[in-house]
Amino acid sequence: MKAVVVIVATLAMAAAHICMVSPRQRGTLQGLDKPGAADCIRLSPEPCGGQKSDGNTAIFKPGVNVSIIFQKNLNHWDQSTPGSFNIAIGDSEEKNFKTILSVKDTNSSSLTYYYPNITIPMEETKHAVMQLTYVTKNPKAPAVFYQCADFAITRE
């Protein structure tokens, strides 16, 4: 069986604080054309904002480079304390997250899409969790927004 990246998402303009488009975040992506879409605001609890897994939305080969697609829907940038977007990978128990990429927040406008590349770990697994956090460091905004996506890593 060939490993395939399965993307179950649309690239419609999303509207919330942070949305993970690919791999698709947990839950639905309804209401993305409206600011503050409930499916994209996950503030607590860690690590996935309380959203339960609804199964893998992607399958990756070990060690491949892939583009992750996410959107900053509302700009919470603060010039004196710029935050960051962080991508981490953890196990199926939603533990042992290891940050693999951090992107500094800038004064980019709301609705800005980001397309960072990451390298998938070499270890095969039937279920891993990718966590995206928006750490605002803005005293006038929530401290952290969370999204998670479920995926597998296989050579087949």
N, C-alpha and C positions, 0 to 999 in steps of 0.2 A: 504494500500500500504506500503510495506516495504521500509525503507530508504536505499539507496544503495550509495556507493561511486562509482561514474562513472569516470573512468579515461580514457581520450581520448588522449593518448600520447604514444610514444614509448620511451624506455629507451636507445635509441641510443646515442652514444657519441655526445654530443653537442659541438658547438664551437662558443662562443661569450663571452662577459664579464660576464653576469649573465643570466641564463635561468631557468624558473620555469617549471618543467616537470609535477609535480602532486601536486595540480590540474593544469591542462594545462593552460599555460599563454594565454593571448589574442593574436589574430593573428595566423598565421600558424607557424609551426616549420620546415620550409623548409631550406635547406642548412646547417643543423646542423653538417655536417661532414667537414665543412670548417671554418677556423678561421674568426671571424668577421661576422657571419651570421646576415644579416640585421634584421631578426625577433627577435633577442635577444639583440640588442643594443637600449635601450630606455633611452635617457639622459634627455629629457624635453618635454613638461612641466610636472610638478607634477600633479597628484599623480601617473599616469600610463604611463608616457613617451609619451603621446599623442595617445596611442593606444585605440581605442573605443571598447566597449563591443561587443562581438559577441554571447552573451548568456551564461547561466550557463554551466560549464563543470564538475561540481560535485554537489552531494547532500549529506549532512551530517546530522546525528542525533544530537540533542542538547546534549552538554556535553561529547561527545565521544572524545577519544584521537586518533589522526591520525598522520601519518608520512607525512611530506611535503618533496618533493624531488626537490632539485635545484642543479645547477651546477655552480661553479666558473670556467669560461672558461679561463680567463686570470688573472694571479696572479698580483694584484696591491698592495700587502702587502708592507708596509713600516715599518721597525723595530722601527724607532723613534716615529711613530704615527700610530699604527695599527688601522685599521677600523673595521667595523662590517657588518653583514648581519642582517636585521631586518624584521620581519614579523608582519604586522598590519592588522586589520580587520576594514573595514568601511562600510558605508551604500551604497545603490544603487546610490546615488547622488555623490559618490566618495568624501564624506566628513566624518568628525568625525572619523578619523582613530585612533585606539587605538593599540599601540604596545603591542603584546602579547609574543614576544620572540626576544631576541637579541643574536646572536652568534658572538663571537669575531673572527675576521679574523686572520689567522695564515699564516705562510710561506708555506702553502700547495701548491702543484703544480697546474698549469693550468689544467683544465679538471677534477678537483676533485668534486665528488658528495657529497652532504650533505643530511642527512635524519633526521632532527630534528622532535621531537614529539611536537604537540600542542594540547590544549584542545579547542574544538569548543564551542563558547558561548551557553548559555542556551536558548536565545531568538530565536524563530522561525522567519524566514523571507524568502520570495520568491526570494530575490536577495540581496546578500552581495558581497563585493569586498575584496579579499585578496591581500595585497600589499607586495611585496618583494623588499627591497632596499639593494644595496651594497654601503655602505658609505665607500669610500676608505681612506680618510684622507691622501692621497698621493698627494703632490703638483705637481707631474709629471703625474697625471691621472685625468680624470673627477672626480668631487666631489661625484656624486651619479648616480648610474644606477638604473632604475625602471623596474619592471614587475608587472602585475596585473592578477588575475584570478577571474572569476565570479562563484558564487556558491549559493546554497540554503541551509537553515537549516529547517528541518521538522521532526516531530515525526512520520509521516505516512510512 
